[in-house]
Amino acid sequence: MSCAGYAAAQSAGTPAFEVVPVKPATDARNGIGVFRFAGGRVEASYCPLDDLIQKAFDIQPFQISGAPRWTREERFDLVGKPPASSPSAKSIPSSLKAPLDAEQRQMLQAALVDRFHLQYHWETKEGQVYLLVKSGKPLNLQPTKNKDDYPWAGVGAGGSDGYGVDGINATMALLAERISPTLGRPVIDLTAIEGSFSFHFRYPGDEPSPDIGSVILTSVQGLGLKLEPGHAPVKILVLDGVERPSAN
């Protein structure tokens, strides 16, 4: 599927933000990333276009092909406000960093087509993946005490507590999704473990700067899981064209 313009998206009934001011970002005083606010407003702060594409299409960095270097290096601020009639305008996210809903992703896609003249198509290629499965050892997962906690999972980045993997109110699917970018390939959850959990495991090695891939593989084993290499079809977003945004 290719996208040629914002007007075409609107005429096809695709949801669109009412206004989308975009400007080159000069500092990170308002944070770095894509944030979601009550009323459906979406703001990107000091954000590379590459990250905006990932958020808009709900994909990982390795699922983007053909992006010029500047899409990863140059930073932008963006604000998208949905129309009052849209379901997103009635949303109240649990966190500023909560994932965009389906309608917000569609609106952000339309904004990227309009402001960055983004053109693209999808391809599916056989690629390397990891399969997240049970290891056969006891699970080191604690049932979540508060289901209202914002779901989070990630890779510890060192510090006084060392390296490892952590999660709060996290499903195994979320764990797979969050370790995938660091490993550089999709991680597919095949654990069949239902529910959300809290977990905290530190990498036992004593290297000052361990290989992050080894940290993840070892730490996942510490949770009673393991990552097995495999192959599976991987969707790739191929960029056919993209331009720096014009002035607002």
C-alpha positions as CSV (number, residue, x, y, z in Angstrom):
1,M,0.0,0.0,0.0
2,S,1.4,3.4,-0.9
3,C,0.4,6.8,0.5
4,A,0.6,9.8,-1.8
5,G,-0.9,12.7,0.2
6,Y,-2.9,14.0,3.1
7,A,-5.8,15.0,1.0
8,A,-6.2,11.5,-0.3
9,A,-6.1,10.1,3.2
10,Q,-8.9,12.5,4.3
11,S,-11.0,11.7,1.3
12,A,-10.7,8.0,2.0
13,G,-12.1,8.7,5.5
14,T,-8.8,8.3,7.4
15,P,-8.8,10.1,10.7
16,A,-6.6,13.2,10.8
17,F,-5.5,15.7,13.4
18,E,-7.0,19.2,13.1
19,V,-3.7,21.0,13.3
20,V,-0.1,19.6,13.1
21,P,2.6,22.2,13.8
22,V,6.0,20.8,13.2
23,K,9.4,22.5,13.7
24,P,13.0,21.5,14.1
25,A,13.8,20.9,17.7
26,T,16.7,22.8,19.3
27,D,16.7,21.4,22.9
28,A,15.2,18.6,25.0
29,R,13.8,20.7,27.8
30,N,10.4,19.2,27.4
31,G,11.6,15.7,27.3
32,I,12.5,13.3,24.5
33,G,9.9,11.1,22.9
34,V,6.2,10.9,21.9
35,F,3.7,11.8,24.7
36,R,0.0,11.2,24.9
37,F,-2.3,13.7,26.8
38,A,-5.9,13.7,27.9
39,G,-8.2,14.8,25.0
40,G,-6.2,12.8,22.5
41,R,-3.5,15.3,22.0
42,V,-0.2,13.8,20.8
43,E,3.1,15.7,21.3
44,A,6.5,14.7,20.0
45,S,9.5,16.4,21.7
46,Y,13.0,16.4,20.4
47,C,12.1,13.3,18.4
48,P,13.8,11.9,15.2
49,L,11.4,11.2,12.3
50,D,12.5,7.5,12.6
51,D,10.9,7.4,16.1
52,L,7.7,9.1,14.9
53,I,7.4,6.5,12.1
54,Q,7.9,3.7,14.6
55,K,5.1,5.1,16.9
56,A,2.8,5.8,14.0
57,F,3.0,2.3,12.5
58,D,3.7,0.4,15.7
59,I,6.9,-1.2,14.5
60,Q,10.5,-1.6,15.6
61,P,13.6,0.1,14.1
62,F,14.6,-2.9,12.1
63,Q,11.3,-2.9,10.4
64,I,12.1,0.3,8.5
65,S,13.9,0.2,5.2
66,G,15.1,2.9,2.9
67,A,15.2,5.8,5.4
68,P,17.8,8.5,4.8
69,R,20.3,9.2,7.5
70,W,18.7,12.5,8.5
71,T,15.5,10.8,9.7
72,R,17.6,9.3,12.5
73,E,19.8,12.3,13.3
74,E,17.6,15.4,13.0
75,R,15.1,16.2,15.7
76,F,11.6,17.6,15.6
77,D,8.8,18.9,17.8
78,L,5.3,18.0,16.7
79,V,1.8,18.6,18.2
80,G,-1.3,16.8,16.9
81,K,-4.8,17.7,18.1
82,P,-7.7,15.4,17.2
83,P,-11.1,16.7,16.1
84,A,-13.6,16.9,19.0
85,S,-15.8,14.3,17.2
86,S,-13.1,11.6,17.3
87,P,-13.1,8.8,20.0
88,S,-9.5,9.8,20.9
89,A,-10.7,13.2,22.0
90,K,-12.4,11.5,24.9
91,S,-9.4,9.5,25.9
92,I,-7.6,9.8,29.3
93,P,-4.3,7.9,29.1
94,S,-2.9,6.2,32.2
95,S,0.5,7.8,31.5
96,L,2.1,10.4,29.3
97,K,4.1,7.5,27.8
98,A,1.1,5.2,27.2
99,P,1.1,3.8,23.7
100,L,-1.0,5.6,21.1
101,D,-4.4,4.1,20.3
102,A,-5.2,2.8,16.8
103,E,-6.9,6.1,15.8
104,Q,-4.1,8.2,17.0
105,R,-1.6,6.1,15.1
106,Q,-3.7,6.6,11.9
107,M,-3.8,10.3,12.5
108,L,0.0,10.4,13.1
109,Q,0.5,8.5,9.8
110,A,-1.6,11.0,8.0
111,A,0.4,13.8,9.6
112,L,3.7,12.3,8.4
113,V,2.3,12.0,4.9
114,D,1.2,15.6,5.0
115,R,4.1,17.3,6.7
116,F,7.1,15.0,5.6
117,H,5.6,13.9,2.3
118,L,6.1,10.3,3.5
119,Q,5.5,7.7,0.8
120,Y,5.8,4.0,1.6
121,H,4.8,0.4,0.9
122,W,4.9,-2.8,2.9
123,E,6.9,-5.9,2.2
124,T,7.1,-9.2,4.1
125,K,10.4,-11.0,4.2
126,E,11.7,-14.1,6.0
127,G,13.9,-12.9,8.8
128,Q,15.7,-14.0,12.0
129,V,13.6,-13.8,15.1
130,Y,13.8,-14.9,18.7
131,L,11.2,-17.2,20.3
132,L,10.4,-16.4,23.9
133,V,9.5,-19.8,25.6
134,K,9.6,-21.4,29.0
135,S,12.9,-22.9,30.0
136,G,11.5,-25.6,32.2
137,K,13.0,-24.1,35.3
138,P,10.8,-22.4,38.0
139,L,9.4,-19.1,36.9
140,N,10.8,-16.1,38.7
141,L,7.7,-13.9,38.1
142,Q,5.6,-12.3,40.8
143,P,1.9,-11.7,40.1
144,T,1.1,-8.0,39.9
145,K,-0.3,-6.6,43.1
146,N,-1.8,-3.4,41.5
147,K,-3.4,-3.9,38.1
148,D,-3.7,-0.1,37.8
149,D,0.1,0.3,37.6
150,Y,1.3,1.5,34.3
151,P,2.6,-1.6,32.4
152,W,6.3,-1.4,31.8
153,A,9.1,-3.7,30.9
154,G,12.7,-3.0,29.9
155,V,16.4,-3.6,30.0
156,G,18.3,-2.2,33.0
157,A,21.1,0.2,31.9
158,G,23.5,-0.4,34.7
159,G,24.1,1.9,37.6
160,S,24.5,0.9,41.3
161,D,21.9,-1.9,40.7
162,G,23.7,-3.4,37.8
163,Y,22.3,-4.7,34.5
164,G,19.3,-6.9,33.9
165,V,15.6,-7.0,33.0
166,D,12.7,-5.5,34.9
167,G,8.9,-5.3,34.6
168,I,5.9,-3.9,36.4
169,N,2.4,-5.1,35.6
170,A,3.9,-6.6,32.4
171,T,2.7,-9.4,30.2
172,M,5.1,-11.7,28.5
173,A,4.0,-10.1,25.1
174,L,5.1,-6.7,26.5
175,L,8.4,-8.2,27.6
176,A,9.0,-9.6,24.2
177,E,8.1,-6.3,22.5
178,R,10.4,-4.2,24.8
179,I,13.6,-6.4,24.5
180,S,13.1,-6.8,20.7
181,P,14.7,-3.4,19.6
182,T,17.8,-4.0,21.7
183,L,18.3,-7.5,20.2
184,G,17.8,-6.1,16.7
185,R,15.2,-8.7,15.7
186,P,11.5,-9.5,16.5
187,V,10.9,-11.5,19.7
188,I,7.7,-13.7,19.5
189,D,6.0,-14.6,22.7
190,L,5.3,-18.4,22.8
191,T,5.3,-18.8,26.6
192,A,1.5,-19.2,26.8
193,I,1.8,-17.5,30.2
194,E,-1.3,-15.5,30.9
195,G,-1.6,-12.4,33.1
196,S,0.7,-9.6,34.1
197,F,3.7,-9.8,36.4
198,S,6.5,-7.9,38.2
199,F,10.0,-9.1,37.8
200,H,13.5,-8.0,38.6
201,F,16.6,-9.9,37.7
202,R,20.2,-8.7,37.7
203,Y,22.9,-10.0,35.3
204,P,25.4,-12.0,37.3
205,G,28.5,-11.1,35.3
206,D,31.0,-8.6,36.7
207,E,32.1,-7.0,33.5
208,P,32.1,-3.1,33.7
209,S,30.3,-2.9,30.4
210,P,28.8,-6.2,29.4
211,D,27.4,-7.0,26.0
212,I,23.7,-6.0,26.2
213,G,22.6,-9.0,24.1
214,S,24.3,-11.3,26.7
215,V,22.6,-9.4,29.5
216,I,19.2,-10.0,28.0
217,L,19.7,-13.6,27.1
218,T,21.1,-14.4,30.6
219,S,18.6,-12.3,32.5
220,V,15.6,-13.8,30.6
221,Q,16.9,-17.2,31.7
222,G,16.9,-15.9,35.3
223,L,13.1,-15.4,34.9
224,G,12.6,-19.1,34.1
225,L,12.4,-18.3,30.3
226,K,14.7,-18.6,27.4
227,L,15.2,-17.1,23.9
228,E,15.5,-19.5,21.0
229,P,16.7,-18.3,17.6
230,G,14.3,-19.0,14.7
231,H,13.0,-17.7,11.4
232,A,9.6,-16.2,10.6
233,P,7.9,-13.7,8.2
234,V,8.7,-10.1,9.2
235,K,6.8,-7.1,7.9
236,I,9.0,-4.3,6.6
237,L,7.9,-0.7,6.0
238,V,9.8,0.4,2.9
239,L,10.1,4.2,2.4
240,D,9.7,5.3,-1.2
241,G,10.1,9.0,-0.4
242,V,10.4,11.4,2.5
243,E,11.2,15.1,2.8
244,R,12.1,17.5,5.6
245,P,9.0,19.5,6.6
246,S,8.3,22.9,5.2
247,A,7.7,25.8,7.5
248,N,4.4,25.9,9.4
